[in-house]
């Protein structure tokens, strides 16, 4: 699938989006290491993969070189209903501002929908993630274990599936690596 901007802009987007392959593992790690101030996010992706919890893992590549990655992994609400968490996402610096992150998110959400997933949470900028349909999770009575406040958002993929008012949503134990 081709990468296209989520906001409908005419910016040129490079590369294609596809599921990760075993040969991408090192490049995914290096991408996250280059994009974050610590190796925590790179280690998180490795731990999720090792635990079999990397539910959706997509890369953008240009000429066979991975330049971006997005991951979705299981989360559980206090009611016991499962959803997915979007994290982390990374795009190498020279390729930012071209709609690649948005295209990765859109493609990941599309995979989540096609696999029958019910809802997705994210900790991030509400101004950015609202363009994909995310809304404040607290408006649905959901809280995160990290005190994200307005940054903790939810997107219902299947109408009526959101565990509204159930309180705490927990990410997998692998997220402890982010400390």
N, C-alpha and C positions, 0 to 999 in steps of 0.2 A: 504494500500500500504506500502511496506517496504521502509525504508530509505536507500538510497545508495549514495555514494559520487558522486558529480557532475563532479569531475575531473577524474573519472575512476580509482582512486587509489584503492589499496587493503585493505585500512584501514577498520576495522570492525565498522559497524554502528549498534547502538542499537535502538530498538523500532519500532513503526509503526507510519505512518502519516495518519491523518484523520481530517475531519472537526471538528471544536470545537462543543461541546455540552453544554447545559445550566449548567450542573454540572461541567464544566471546568472553569467557569468564575473566581472564586477565585484563582484557581491554575495559570491561565494565568496572572492575576494581580500580584501574588507573584513572578512568573518567571521574569516578566519585572522589578519589584522592586529589585530583586536580581541581575539583570544584568546591571542596569543603576545607575548612581550616584544620581539621583533624582527619584521621583515618576512620573515625567512627561510622560514618555512613557506608563506606566501602566494606568495613567489617560486618555491619548490619546485613548488607545484601548477601555476603558470603554465609553468614549464620542462618539467614532465612532459607537460602538454597540448601545448605547442609541438613536443615531440619525438615525439608520438604514443604516449607511454608511460603515459598516464592510462587504465589498463585498465578500472577500475571507478571511477566518480565519481558519488556519490549526494548529494543534498541533502534536507534537511528544510525545508519551507516552511510558513509560516502566513500565510494570506491573500495568497499570492503573494510574500511576503518570505522570503528565505533566512535561516534561523536556525542551520543546522548543515550540515556537510559531512564526508564521509569519502572517502579516496582509496586505491586499491590500484594498485600498479605492479610491473613485473617485477623479480624478483631471480634470481640464478643461483648455483647451488652449484658447488663446485670440480669436481664430477663432470660438470658441464655440464647438469644437469637444472634446468629452470626452474620457479619458483614465483612467488608474489606477495608483496609487502610491504604491510602495512596501515600507511599513514602519508601525511599527517597526518589527524587527526580534530579537529574543532572544533565547539563549540556556544556560541552567544552567552550571556553571563553571565545575563541575566534568565530564560533557559530551562533552565539547568542544574538537576540534581537531579530531573528528571522522567522519566528513562529514555530521553532522546532519543539520547544517544551510544550506549547499548547497542542501541537499535533500529536506528541507522545501521549499527553493526557487524554485527548479525544479518542485516540486509537485504543488506549488502555480501557477507557470507560466503555467503548464499543465492545471490546472483548468481554468485559465483565457482564454487559447486558446479554451478549450472545451465549454466555455460559450460564445464564439464569441467576446471576447474583442479584441480591435484593437491594443493598445499599452500600455506600462508600463514605468513609470519613477522611478528613485531611486536617492537618495542622499547618496553616499557612495564611498568607495575606488574603483577607476577605475580598478586597478589591480585585485581585487577580482571579481567585477561584470562583467567584460569583458568575463569571462569564461562562462557566461550564454547568451552572445550575446549582452549585453548592450554596447552602444557606447556614446561618448560625445554628449549630447543634443545640445550643441552649434553648432556642425557640421550640425545639422538639422535646425538651426535657432530658437532653443527653449531655453528659459531662465527660471530660477526659481525665486521665490520671496524671497529666503533666501540668494542669492549671493553665491551659492554653487560652481560656476565655474566648474572646471574639475570633481568635485564630482557629478554634476548633469548629469545623463545619461538616455538614452532612449533605449527601445527595441521595435521594430515593430513586432507585432504578426501576423498581416494580411498585406500582401504586398500592398503597396499603400495607407495605412490608416493613416500614420503618418502626422500630420498637420505641415509639414515642413515650416519654415520661418514665422510662425505665432507669434513668440515672447513668451510672458509670459505664463507659465503654473502655475495655482494656485491649491494648495492643499485645502482641505476642511477647514472650519473655526475652526474645532476641533483642528487643528495643532497649533492654537494660544496658547494652554496650554504649549507648549514647549518654549514659550516666546522668 
